[in-house]
Amino acid sequence: MKYFDYAATCPLDRDAADIFIQASTKYFGNSQSLHEAGSASANLLESCRQEFSRLLGVDKAGIYFTSGGSEANYLGIMALLSAKRKNGNHIITGAAEHSSVYNLMKKLEREGWEITFLPMDRNGKIEFTRFIEAVRPETVLVSIQHGNPEVGTIQPIINIANYCRSKDILIHTDCVQTFGKIPVAPLAGWVDSLSTSGHKFYGPKGTGVAYVNPKLASKPYIEGTVHEKGFRPGTVNVPGVAAMTAAAQKAHSLMETEAQRIKKLRTAFIDSLSDVRESIEIFGAEGDELLPGIVGMAIKGLEGQYVLLECNRKGFAISTGTACHTGMLSPAKTMSAMGINGKQAKEFFRISFGRETSQEDVVDLGKMLAAIIAQVPAI
């Protein structure tokens, strides 16, 4: 099976796996315990915290380890709501946010908060002018995803955050798709909280990082919690955190060369479809406003699920959107947010590249998609 679903999850890096095994056998103590084994785990945990603060360029007092991006999103947003700078009950978010954010916003809406869900343009971008128009005097929080997981468009988070500062509005950003692929540190100092997830950059599943500005007077979501300074309950997964940290270090060391390689793969893939270009549509922005490893596309006249099943039958693993959305009858949220609905929206499927993807692989995938198009009349 040739794997083209790296935006959903990555295989565990072998070096990170070795770190996980070593930490599991040598640093198995509860990091909250006062004995020597606990202290050893706590020291390792603090070293990892220091490293993430370095990679993000933020105060390590704001780094919290979580069970993944979803928990980091949930707890980060709730921390900001507990520390809002002014009175108000209005929140602005994107219409295509990850389900962990979208579902939380729907929950808050039922509890009396007013939520504005911003649509995207046809390139998958939230228009800055539309964002400004949505801001009200009672707006207290903005949560906008940094990189879209379905079409790869990168949002102008620094511009949005700068405007939020001028209006005493707190801002959270979901960096799950971007951390380890493009530099996140330049925006980390502008936002009030952000999230990452270990398995998106070759770390173990069940690990993540939330950053919350330590200068904010945020309150624990669950009172009486002692782990991670009250940020979350449950014994900290120290071996997982250590492995995630190793994976993050490697991802950053390879970031520039890997980004250039992925751009070449994208070009080769699109070139391989040149003979059938009129039968396909590729979504998303271009250049520096795009994660090149994500290709959101459609074959005109074919449902994305059919294309997925045909690819799977021929040994290629692709997806029809984010894994958290798979199984739902509704089309990908990004399509709806871009104003694409009905039959056209259900044509969407996603291809994503990673470290093990070769140029031969992408060309073979392009040829296979072209063959699918050739077999269907009147596309």
N, C-alpha and C positions, 0 to 999 in steps of 0.2 A: 504493500500500500504506500503510495506517494502522498505525503501529508501536506495539505494546504489549508490548515485551520489553526495557524499559530496565534491568531487574534483571540481564539477561544481559550487555548492553553498550550503550554510548551512542555516538552519532555524535561525531566530534571537533569540539570547539568551534572556530569559525572564527578567533577571536583566538589560541587556542592553536596552531592550524595555522600562522598567520602567524609566531608565535614559533619554531615548529619549523623553518620554512624559513630564517628569519634566522639561527638558531643553527647550522643545518647548513652554511651558507655562510660565516659569520663565526667560528664557534667549533668548527671541525672538528678541531682538534688533540687528540691523546690527552692526557687530563688528568693522566697519569702522566709525560709527557715533560717534560724540563727546559728545552726551548727556549721562546721567547716565545709561540708558538701554543699549546703545551701549558699554559703558565701562564695564558693567557687563558681556556682551557676550565676549568682548575682553579678559577679565581676565580669563574667563572659557577656552577660546581657548588657551591661553598661558599656562594654567595649563596642558591641554591635550598635548600641544607641549612638555612641560617639561617631561611628563610621557613617551612619545614615545622616546624622546632622552635618557631617562634612560633605557628603554627596549632594545633599539638598541645600547646603549653605544656610542652615537655620540653627537656632539655639537647641541644643540637645534636650533641654527641659521640656520642649514641646513634642518630642518624638515618643509615640506610643506604639507598642507592638500588638497586632490584632490577629484575628483568625482569617483575614483576607480583606479584599477591597470592599465587599458589601458591608461588613461590620465597620470598617474604617469610614465609609461614607455615612452610615447611620449615626455612629457616635460622634463623628466630626460635626455633622450638621446640628445634632442635638446640643453639643457643647457650645456652638455659636449661638443658638437660640437662648441658651441659659445665660449668655454674656452679652446680649444685644446692647448696643450703645444708646438706643433711644426707644421711646414708646412707639408701638405699631404692631400690626399683625399681618403685614403683607410680605410675601416672598416671591422672588422671580427665579424661574428655573427654565431649562430647555425642554422642549416637547419630545426630545429623543434621548433623554438621560437614561443611564443604566437603570434596570428595574429596581435596584436597591434604593436609588434616589427617587425615581418616579413613584414607587409604591409608598415610600415614606411621605412624599408630598401629598398623595391622595389621602393618606391617613391623617395628616395634619389638616387637610382641607375639611375632612369630616369633623375634626375637633374645633373648627371655627376659624382657622387661619385662611387668609385669602391668598390664593396661589395663581400667578400668571405663568402660563406655559408658552414660552417663545417659540415660534416656528423658525424654520431655516429657509434660506433661499435654495435655488436649484443646484448650488454647489455644496450644500450641506453646511452652510455657514450662517450663524446668527448675525443679523445685520445690526451694527452698532447703533445706528440711529433708531432702530425699532426698540432696542434695549433701553436707550435713554427715554424714549416715549413711554415705556412701561413703568419707569420709576415714579413712585409717589412719595409724598412727605412721610407716609407711614410704612414705607419699605424698610425692612430691618435686615434682610438677608437675601443674598444671591447665590445660587448654586448652578454653575455651568461646567460641563465636562470639557476637559482640555482637548482630548482627541477623540473623535467619534469612532466607535468600534466597528461600524458597518460600512462607511464610505471613506473613513480615514481623514476627514477634514479637521484641521486644527483651529480652535477658536482663539480670538484675540484676548486672551485672559488678562494680560498686563494692562491693556487699554481699559477693559471693563473694571479691573481692580482699582486702577487709578481714579476712575470716576466714582467708584463706590467709596473710596477714602474721602473724597470731597463732600460726600453726602452722609457720612457716618453710618454707612451700610457695611455689614460684614459679608465676606465672600468665601465660599468653599468651592474647590475645584477637584474633580475626579481625574487623577493622573494615571489611572490604571493602565491605559493603553499607551501612554507616552513615556512613563518612567523607564529608563534603560534603553530607549530607542532614540530619543532626542533630549537635549539638555532641559531639565526641569528646574534646576537651581535658579536660572534668571527670573522665573516667576514666583518661586517659593517665598521669597521675601516680600512679595506684594499681596499675597493672599493670607487669609486668617486661618484656613485649614485646607488640607489636601489629603488625598488617599492614594495608596499604591497596593499592588497585590503580587506576592512572590511568584506565583506560577505563570505570570505573564512575561517574566524575564528569566526563566529557567531555574527558578527556585522551587521549593516544595509547595504543594497545595496546602491550604489551611494556614497560610502565613500572610501577613500584610503589615503595612505601616500607616498610621494616621499621624499627621502633624497638625497640632493646634497651637496657635500663637500663645506662648506661656504668659504674655503680658495681659491677656484677657482674664477676667474673673469668671471663668467657666466653672460649672458645678458638675460633679459626677452624675451620670444618668441614673445609676442605681446607687442609692445611698448605702453606706456601710461597706462598699467594695474597697478592698485593700490592694489588689494586684494592679500593677501599672499606675501607681499613685491614685488609685480610685477610678481610673478611666474605664476599666472593664473588669468583670469578674472572671474567675477561673485561673487555674495554675498556668503560668506562662510556658509556652512551648519553646523552651530554650534551644534545644537541638534544631528545631525548625527555623528559629530566628537566626541562629548561627549559619545554617545552610543558605538561608535567604540572603544574608549579608554577603556571603562569599559569591553568590550568584549576582548580586547587585554590583559588586566590585568588578567582576569579570565583564558584565554587560557594559559598564562605563568604560572599561579599558578597550573594549572592542567597538564602542559606539560609532566612532567616525568611519572606520574602515567598513564596518558592517552596513552602515547607512548607504555608503557609496555602492557596495555590492548589491544591496537590495534595490537601489534605483536602477541598476543595470538589468536586474532580473525583471523588474516591472516593464522596462522598455522592450526587452526580448519577448516577454509574454504578449504585450500589445502588438508588437511587430508580427508575431506568429498568427495573429488574427486578422491581418491586413486584407486577406481575400474575402473575408466575411464581415468586414467592419460595418457595412450598412445594416447588418442583421443584429448588431449588438449595441448596447448603450453602456457607457462607463460613467459612474457617478462620482461626485466629489470635486474638490478643488484641485489646484495644480501647484507645482513648485514647492516653496517653503511652507505653504499652507496645507500641506498634505503629508500624511504618513505613507510613504511609498510602499510599505509592505502590506497594505490593505487595498484590495481592488474590489469595490462594490459594483456589480454589473448586472445586466439582464440580457437574455436572448429574446428578441421580440417575438411574441406569440407562444412562448413556452413558459410554463410555471417553473419557478426556481426549484421547487421540490422535485419535479421531474428531472431537471438537470442534475441535481444532487444525486438522485438515485442512479442515474445513468453513469455519472462519474464514479460513484462507489462501485458499481458493477464492473467497471473497467479499471479499478485499482487506484482511484484518485479520491482523497478525502477533502471535500469542500463543505460549506455550510450555507444556510439560508438566512443567516443573521447571527446575533449574539446567542450564545449557548443558553442564557437565562430566558430567552424568548422562544427557544425551540419547542415544538409541540403545540404551540398556540395556533389557532386557525387564522388569526389576524396577521396582516403583513408586518414586516419589520417597522418598528416605530420611526426609524429614520425616514422611510419612504413617506409615511403620513406627515411627518414634520416638514418634509420638503414639498408637500402638496401633491404627492403622487399617490393615487388611491385606486381601489378596485382591481381589475385584472392586471393592469400595468404594475401595480405595487407587488403583486404576488409573483411577478416574473423575477424579482430580485434574488440574487445569490451572491455570496462573498467568497473570495479567494484571498488567502493571506500567506505570506512567505516568512521563512525563518532561517536559522543557521544551517540546517541540513538541506535546504532547498538549493538545487543546482540549476544552471542554465538549461541543461538537457531536460530536467524535469518540467520547467515552465514551458519550454517549446513543445514537449510531448503533450502537456495539458492543453495548450492552445490548439494543437492539431486535433486532439480528441474532441474539443468543443466545436471546432469547425466541422468535424465529421457528424456530430449530432445535428448541427444546423443543416447540413447537406441531406440528411435523411428525412427531414420534415418539409413537406411542400408548402409553398406560399408563406414563408416566414416574413 
